[in-house]
Amino acid sequence: MPKLNEFAAFIFDMDGLVLDTEPTYFAAWQEAATIMGFRLEPELFIKLSGSHYNQVENHLQAWFGLDFDLHRFKQLGTERWRDYVLKHGIKVKPGVIALLDYAEKMGIPVCLGTNSWSRYARHCLAIAGLSKRFPLMVTGDDVERVKPEPDIFLKAAEKMQVDISRCVVFEDSHTGVVAASASGAYTVFVPSTFPVNPQTIALCHCKLDDLTQVFESLPT
């Protein structure tokens, strides 16, 4: 098992890994679907974890049919999401701050690698008070192919001028772990939805319950 200080750079997913945003999305999407006369079951949301919104729309169309108004759903969902986060905020996941502090202390570069659009990523980080902690980021706007393709992580390594094989990627979803594994990075899986897919565990190098365990599993 490698040590944390042996890696040259850290790459973090955002939704479900750094920020507890996935419940905020689902709350907004459930409300939007209800307004439109549909029901978005919790088990459907598990399948959407880690997906880019274009992928979410494809799933919704498949579940609800071609007559499902994606434009209205997006509009309603965005409105409900903004109302929700303004009222409840966005929580930072356990262990994130300690890991970012460690990276800063050791001079290890960090980059956010998320399927989310840039404007949403920046908005979420601002609400959570983390804007200054991620000066580098690669979002779904920056690549032609989002996760589960490895492009986001490869571009993040390129931005940090580090070979991807010397990076550790922290991910919470099957989609993200597939992408991280394909990139050639050392992959740490911190699941945010359950039950956990056995294939995800098989693909990752290390599984943690949360990021507070990173210093035990990858000692410094």
C-alpha contacts under 8 A as a table, 3 or more apart, distances in Angstrom:
res1	aa1	res2	aa2	distance
1	M	218	L	6.97
2	P	6	E	6.80
2	P	218	L	6.26
3	K	6	E	5.42
3	K	7	F	7.58
3	K	218	L	4.78
3	K	219	P	5.16
3	K	220	T	5.44
4	L	7	F	5.97
4	L	215	F	7.49
4	L	218	L	5.10
4	L	219	P	5.91
4	L	220	T	5.25
5	N	8	A	7.64
5	N	106	M	7.86
5	N	220	T	5.53
7	F	10	F	7.50
7	F	166	R	5.37
7	F	167	C	5.72
7	F	168	V	6.58
8	A	108	I	6.23
8	A	109	P	7.43
8	A	162	V	6.86
8	A	166	R	5.43
8	A	167	C	5.84
9	A	108	I	5.48
9	A	109	P	5.09
9	A	110	V	5.84
9	A	157	A	7.82
9	A	160	M	7.55
9	A	162	V	7.07
9	A	166	R	6.85
9	A	167	C	4.85
9	A	168	V	6.57
10	F	103	A	7.89
10	F	108	I	7.20
10	F	109	P	6.44
10	F	110	V	4.75
10	F	111	C	6.52
10	F	167	C	5.70
10	F	168	V	5.15
10	F	169	V	6.12
10	F	170	F	7.72
11	I	110	V	5.71
11	I	111	C	4.93
11	I	112	L	5.74
11	I	113	G	6.35
11	I	153	F	7.37
11	I	156	A	7.26
11	I	167	C	6.99
11	I	168	V	6.19
11	I	169	V	4.71
11	I	170	F	6.29
12	F	17	L	7.33
12	F	18	V	7.04
12	F	110	V	7.53
12	F	111	C	6.31
12	F	112	L	4.86
12	F	113	G	5.78
12	F	114	T	7.91
12	F	169	V	5.93
12	F	170	F	5.04
12	F	171	E	6.73
13	D	16	G	7.77
13	D	17	L	5.81
13	D	18	V	6.62
13	D	112	L	5.90
13	D	113	G	5.07
13	D	114	T	5.27
13	D	169	V	7.69
13	D	170	F	6.22
13	D	171	E	5.47
13	D	172	D	7.51
13	D	176	G	7.69
14	M	17	L	5.38
14	M	18	V	4.81
14	M	19	L	5.80
14	M	112	L	6.67
14	M	113	G	6.97
14	M	114	T	5.72
14	M	121	A	7.74
15	D	18	V	6.38
15	D	19	L	5.42
15	D	20	D	6.36
15	D	21	T	5.40
15	D	22	E	6.07
15	D	50	G	7.10
15	D	114	T	7.47
16	G	19	L	5.50
16	G	20	D	4.99
16	G	21	T	6.04
16	G	22	E	5.84
16	G	50	G	7.99
16	G	93	K	7.69
16	G	172	D	6.09
16	G	173	S	7.92
16	G	192	S	5.74
17	L	20	D	7.02
17	L	93	K	6.55
17	L	170	F	7.32
17	L	171	E	6.15
17	L	172	D	5.48
17	L	190	V	7.11
17	L	192	S	7.30
18	V	92	V	6.00
18	V	93	K	5.48
18	V	96	V	6.11
19	L	90	I	6.78
19	L	91	K	5.92
19	L	92	V	4.66
19	L	93	K	5.47
19	L	128	A	7.71
20	D	23	P	6.81
20	D	24	T	7.77
20	D	90	I	6.31
20	D	91	K	5.36
20	D	92	V	6.07
20	D	93	K	5.96
21	T	24	T	5.19
21	T	25	Y	6.44
21	T	90	I	6.29
21	T	91	K	7.51
21	T	124	C	7.96
22	E	25	Y	5.15
22	E	26	F	6.23
22	E	49	S	7.46
23	P	26	F	5.09
23	P	27	A	6.02
24	T	27	A	5.24
24	T	28	A	6.30
24	T	81	W	6.52
24	T	84	Y	6.84
24	T	85	V	6.94
24	T	90	I	7.87
25	Y	28	A	5.21
25	Y	29	W	6.01
25	Y	77	G	7.95
25	Y	81	W	6.32
26	F	29	W	4.95
26	F	30	Q	5.83
26	F	45	F	6.92
27	A	30	Q	5.27
27	A	31	E	6.30
27	A	81	W	7.59
28	A	31	E	5.24
28	A	32	A	6.17
28	A	77	G	5.24
28	A	78	T	7.41
28	A	80	R	5.00
28	A	81	W	4.87
28	A	84	Y	7.25
29	W	32	A	4.99
29	W	33	A	6.02
29	W	40	L	7.59
29	W	73	F	7.76
29	W	77	G	5.19
29	W	80	R	7.84
29	W	81	W	7.89
30	Q	33	A	5.17
30	Q	34	T	6.10
30	Q	39	R	6.88
30	Q	40	L	5.53
31	E	34	T	5.06
31	E	35	I	6.23
31	E	77	G	7.47
31	E	80	R	7.32
32	A	35	I	5.21
32	A	36	M	6.42
32	A	73	F	6.00
32	A	76	L	5.34
32	A	77	G	5.24
32	A	80	R	7.25
33	A	36	M	5.07
33	A	37	G	6.29
33	A	38	F	4.95
33	A	39	R	5.89
33	A	40	L	6.43
33	A	73	F	6.82
34	T	37	G	5.00
34	T	38	F	5.12
34	T	39	R	5.73
34	T	40	L	7.80
35	I	38	F	7.45
36	M	73	F	7.68
38	F	64	F	7.90
40	L	44	L	6.73
40	L	45	F	7.51
41	E	44	L	5.38
41	E	45	F	6.87
42	P	45	F	5.19
42	P	46	I	6.73
43	E	46	I	5.27
43	E	47	K	7.00
44	L	47	K	5.40
44	L	48	L	6.84
45	F	48	L	5.00
45	F	49	S	6.63
46	I	49	S	5.46
46	I	193	T	6.33
46	I	194	F	7.65
48	L	51	S	5.47
48	L	56	V	6.21
48	L	59	H	7.95
49	S	173	S	6.08
49	S	174	H	7.86
49	S	175	T	7.57
49	S	193	T	7.59
50	G	115	N	7.23
50	G	147	K	7.91
50	G	172	D	7.77
50	G	173	S	5.48
50	G	174	H	7.39
50	G	175	T	5.72
50	G	176	G	6.24
51	S	55	Q	5.91
51	S	56	V	6.33
51	S	115	N	6.70
51	S	147	K	7.26
51	S	175	T	6.90
52	H	55	Q	5.27
52	H	56	V	6.41
52	H	115	N	5.01
52	H	116	S	5.98
52	H	140	G	7.15
52	H	146	V	7.07
52	H	147	K	7.59
53	Y	56	V	4.74
53	Y	57	E	6.20
53	Y	116	S	7.27
54	N	57	E	5.12
54	N	58	N	6.44
55	Q	58	N	5.09
55	Q	59	H	6.41
56	V	59	H	5.17
56	V	60	L	6.22
57	E	60	L	5.01
57	E	61	Q	6.12
57	E	70	L	6.84
58	N	61	Q	5.20
58	N	62	A	6.28
59	H	62	A	5.07
59	H	63	W	6.15
60	L	63	W	5.09
60	L	64	F	5.85
60	L	65	G	7.69
60	L	68	F	7.87
61	Q	64	F	5.39
61	Q	65	G	5.08
61	Q	66	L	5.64
61	Q	67	D	7.98
61	Q	68	F	6.34
61	Q	70	L	7.73
62	A	65	G	5.57
62	A	66	L	7.39
64	F	67	D	7.66
64	F	68	F	5.96
65	G	68	F	5.71
69	D	72	R	5.53
69	D	73	F	6.25
70	L	73	F	4.97
70	L	74	K	6.06
71	H	74	K	5.23
71	H	75	Q	6.24
72	R	75	Q	5.04
72	R	76	L	6.03
73	F	76	L	5.21
73	F	77	G	5.77
74	K	77	G	5.03
74	K	78	T	5.97
75	Q	78	T	5.32
75	Q	79	E	6.34
76	L	79	E	5.18
76	L	80	R	6.13
77	G	80	R	5.18
77	G	81	W	5.91
78	T	81	W	5.06
78	T	82	R	6.18
79	E	82	R	5.34
79	E	83	D	6.36
80	R	83	D	5.11
80	R	84	Y	6.08
81	W	84	Y	5.01
81	W	85	V	6.22
82	R	85	V	5.43
82	R	86	L	6.05
83	D	86	L	5.33
83	D	87	K	6.26
84	Y	87	K	5.26
84	Y	88	H	5.93
84	Y	89	G	7.52
85	V	88	H	4.99
85	V	89	G	4.46
85	V	90	I	6.21
85	V	127	I	7.98
86	L	89	G	5.62
89	G	127	I	6.54
89	G	128	A	7.02
90	I	124	C	7.22
90	I	127	I	6.46
90	I	128	A	5.42
91	K	128	A	6.38
92	V	96	V	7.06
92	V	128	A	6.60
93	K	96	V	6.02
93	K	211	L	7.97
94	P	97	I	7.72
94	P	210	D	6.48
94	P	211	L	6.16
94	P	212	T	6.20
95	G	98	A	5.42
95	G	99	L	6.25
95	G	210	D	6.90
95	G	211	L	4.48
95	G	212	T	4.18
95	G	213	Q	7.74
96	V	99	L	5.24
96	V	100	L	6.19
96	V	211	L	6.30
96	V	212	T	7.64
97	I	100	L	5.08
97	I	101	D	6.01
98	A	101	D	5.06
98	A	102	Y	6.16
98	A	212	T	7.82
99	L	102	Y	5.03
99	L	103	A	6.24
99	L	211	L	7.69
100	L	103	A	5.07
100	L	104	E	6.20
100	L	110	V	7.93
100	L	133	R	7.42
101	D	104	E	5.13
101	D	105	K	6.12
102	Y	105	K	5.07
102	Y	106	M	6.12
103	A	106	M	5.20
103	A	107	G	5.88
103	A	108	I	4.77
103	A	109	P	6.82
103	A	110	V	7.30
104	E	107	G	5.10
104	E	108	I	6.20
104	E	109	P	7.53
105	K	108	I	7.79
109	P	160	M	6.79
110	V	134	F	6.93
110	V	136	L	7.07
110	V	160	M	7.82
111	C	134	F	6.18
111	C	135	P	7.40
111	C	136	L	4.89
111	C	137	M	5.11
111	C	138	V	7.40
111	C	156	A	6.29
111	C	160	M	7.63
112	L	134	F	6.43
112	L	136	L	6.44
112	L	137	M	4.39
112	L	138	V	6.09
112	L	139	T	7.86
112	L	156	A	7.61
113	G	137	M	5.89
113	G	138	V	4.90
113	G	139	T	5.98
113	G	152	I	5.98
113	G	153	F	6.21
113	G	156	A	6.64
114	T	117	W	7.96
114	T	121	A	7.78
114	T	137	M	7.91
114	T	138	V	6.41
114	T	139	T	4.92
114	T	140	G	6.44
114	T	152	I	7.27
115	N	139	T	5.51
115	N	140	G	4.42
115	N	146	V	6.03
115	N	147	K	6.54
115	N	152	I	7.88
116	S	120	Y	6.47
116	S	121	A	6.05
116	S	139	T	5.86
116	S	140	G	5.41
116	S	141	D	7.91
117	W	120	Y	5.45
117	W	121	A	6.20
117	W	139	T	5.80
117	W	140	G	5.23
117	W	141	D	5.67
118	S	121	A	5.07
118	S	122	R	6.09
118	S	139	T	5.55
118	S	140	G	7.05
118	S	141	D	6.33
119	R	122	R	5.30
119	R	123	H	6.05
120	Y	123	H	4.99
120	Y	124	C	5.98
121	A	124	C	5.21
121	A	125	L	6.16
121	A	139	T	7.69
122	R	125	L	5.16
122	R	126	A	6.09
122	R	131	S	6.89
123	H	126	A	5.13
123	H	127	I	6.27
124	C	127	I	5.20
124	C	128	A	6.24
125	L	128	A	5.10
125	L	129	G	6.01
125	L	130	L	4.93
125	L	131	S	5.06
126	A	129	G	5.00
126	A	130	L	5.92
126	A	131	S	5.10
127	I	130	L	7.77
128	A	131	S	7.95
129	G	132	K	7.95
130	L	133	R	5.23
130	L	134	F	7.06
131	S	134	F	6.04
131	S	135	P	7.46
132	K	135	P	6.08
134	F	137	M	6.63
136	L	159	K	7.73
137	M	156	A	7.00
138	V	141	D	7.89
138	V	142	D	6.15
138	V	152	I	6.15
138	V	153	F	7.90
138	V	155	K	7.04
138	V	156	A	5.97
139	T	142	D	5.48
139	T	143	V	7.45
139	T	152	I	7.01
140	G	143	V	6.01
140	G	144	E	7.94
140	G	145	R	7.98
140	G	146	V	5.91
140	G	152	I	7.54
141	D	144	E	7.82
142	D	152	I	7.75
143	V	146	V	6.49
143	V	151	D	6.58
143	V	152	I	6.52
145	R	149	E	6.09
145	R	150	P	8.00
145	R	151	D	6.29
145	R	152	I	7.88
146	V	149	E	5.63
146	V	150	P	7.38
146	V	151	D	6.56
146	V	152	I	6.44
147	K	150	P	6.16
147	K	151	D	7.38
147	K	152	I	7.09
147	K	175	T	6.14
147	K	176	G	6.05
147	K	178	V	7.76
147	K	179	A	5.47
148	P	175	T	4.89
148	P	176	G	5.97
148	P	177	V	7.76
148	P	178	V	5.57
148	P	179	A	4.45
149	E	152	I	7.71
149	E	178	V	7.52
149	E	179	A	4.98
149	E	182	A	7.34
150	P	153	F	5.67
150	P	154	L	6.25
150	P	178	V	7.91
150	P	179	A	4.35
150	P	180	A	6.09
150	P	181	S	7.88
150	P	182	A	5.74
150	P	183	S	4.91
151	D	154	L	5.06
151	D	155	K	6.03
151	D	179	A	7.84
151	D	183	S	7.50
152	I	155	K	5.26
152	I	156	A	6.18
153	F	156	A	4.93
153	F	157	A	6.28
153	F	164	I	7.71
153	F	169	V	7.96
153	F	179	A	7.61
153	F	180	A	6.68
153	F	183	S	6.58
154	L	157	A	5.23
154	L	158	E	6.26
154	L	164	I	6.37
154	L	183	S	6.26
155	K	158	E	4.88
155	K	159	K	6.13
156	A	159	K	5.08
156	A	160	M	6.39
157	A	160	M	5.14
157	A	161	Q	6.01
157	A	162	V	5.25
157	A	163	D	6.15
157	A	164	I	5.40
157	A	167	C	7.24
158	E	161	Q	4.83
158	E	162	V	6.20
158	E	163	D	7.31
158	E	164	I	7.92
159	K	162	V	7.81
162	V	166	R	6.88
162	V	167	C	7.41
163	D	166	R	5.57
163	D	167	C	7.05
164	I	167	C	5.14
164	I	183	S	6.99
164	I	184	G	6.23
164	I	185	A	5.38
165	S	184	G	5.48
165	S	185	A	4.85
165	S	186	Y	6.87
166	R	185	A	6.79
166	R	186	Y	7.57
167	C	185	A	5.43
167	C	186	Y	6.28
168	V	185	A	5.70
168	V	186	Y	4.65
168	V	187	T	5.88
168	V	188	V	7.12
169	V	180	A	6.45
169	V	185	A	6.32
169	V	186	Y	6.13
169	V	187	T	5.02
169	V	188	V	6.04
170	F	187	T	6.29
170	F	188	V	4.90
170	F	189	F	6.17
170	F	190	V	7.21
171	E	176	G	5.78
171	E	177	V	6.04
171	E	180	A	7.91
171	E	187	T	7.35
171	E	188	V	6.21
171	E	189	F	5.11
171	E	190	V	6.01
171	E	191	P	7.62
172	D	176	G	6.86
172	D	177	V	7.38
172	D	189	F	5.54
172	D	190	V	4.65
172	D	191	P	4.41
172	D	192	S	5.49
172	D	193	T	7.99
173	S	176	G	5.17
173	S	177	V	6.20
173	S	189	F	7.61
173	S	190	V	7.84
173	S	191	P	6.11
173	S	192	S	6.87
173	S	193	T	7.52
174	H	177	V	5.10
174	H	178	V	6.11
174	H	197	N	7.24
174	H	200	T	5.41
175	T	178	V	5.31
175	T	179	A	6.45
176	G	179	A	5.09
176	G	180	A	6.08
177	V	180	A	4.95
177	V	181	S	5.87
177	V	187	T	6.84
177	V	189	F	6.86
177	V	200	T	6.52
177	V	203	L	6.93
177	V	204	C	6.51
178	V	181	S	5.26
178	V	182	A	6.15
178	V	200	T	7.37
178	V	203	L	6.97
179	A	182	A	5.16
179	A	183	S	6.21
180	A	183	S	5.11
180	A	184	G	6.73
180	A	185	A	5.93
180	A	186	Y	7.62
180	A	187	T	6.07
181	S	184	G	5.57
181	S	185	A	6.23
181	S	186	Y	7.34
181	S	187	T	6.32
181	S	203	L	6.38
181	S	204	C	6.73
182	A	185	A	7.82
186	Y	204	C	7.75
186	Y	205	H	6.38
187	T	204	C	5.12
187	T	205	H	5.30
187	T	206	C	6.60
188	V	204	C	6.10
188	V	205	H	6.04
188	V	206	C	4.83
188	V	207	K	5.81
188	V	208	L	7.30
189	F	201	I	7.53
189	F	204	C	6.18
189	F	205	H	7.78
189	F	206	C	6.12
189	F	207	K	4.67
189	F	208	L	6.21
190	V	207	K	5.93
190	V	208	L	5.04
190	V	209	D	5.75
190	V	210	D	5.65
190	V	211	L	7.14
191	P	194	F	7.35
191	P	196	V	6.98
191	P	207	K	7.98
191	P	208	L	7.66
191	P	209	D	6.98
191	P	210	D	7.87
193	T	196	V	6.86
196	V	200	T	7.40
196	V	201	I	7.89
197	N	200	T	5.36
197	N	201	I	6.95
198	P	201	I	5.21
198	P	202	A	6.32
199	Q	202	A	4.99
199	Q	203	L	6.30
200	T	203	L	5.19
200	T	204	C	6.39
201	I	204	C	5.41
201	I	205	H	7.94
201	I	206	C	7.95
201	I	207	K	6.96
202	A	205	H	7.95
204	C	207	K	7.01
206	C	217	S	7.95
208	L	211	L	6.78
208	L	213	Q	6.34
208	L	214	V	7.19
208	L	217	S	7.99
209	D	213	Q	7.13
210	D	213	Q	6.06
210	D	214	V	7.78
211	L	214	V	5.31
212	T	215	F	7.06
213	Q	216	E	5.33
213	Q	217	S	6.29
214	V	217	S	5.17
214	V	218	L	5.63
214	V	219	P	7.44
215	F	218	L	5.29
215	F	219	P	4.85
215	F	220	T	6.73
216	E	219	P	5.38
